[in-house]
């Protein structure tokens, strides 16, 4: 999973694949998931090659913003668990797991 900067909101599969290739210098069909967040932070596009073609997932949050690394950090790599948190709008950098149990049994 690789995070990319804010693309133009009208970019589709071809444009996003080109960004992954030119900006990140990655093969878009490598099997990695590429994430693109809109400038306002409430829109997220995920680009993924499933072996037969590209899949594009698009989500708009009704409230809040998707967590994102600063531009100075450049691209970030996330685990599948962090990707799931990102898709749900949970801050994958500081997840709140709750308090551990005080007693067992």
Secondary structure, DSSP 8 states (H G I E B T S, - for coil): -EEE----TT--HHHHHHHHHHTS---TTSS-EEEEE-TTSSEEEEEEE-SSSEEEEEEE-SSS------GGG-S-B--HHHHHHHHTT--TTS-------S---
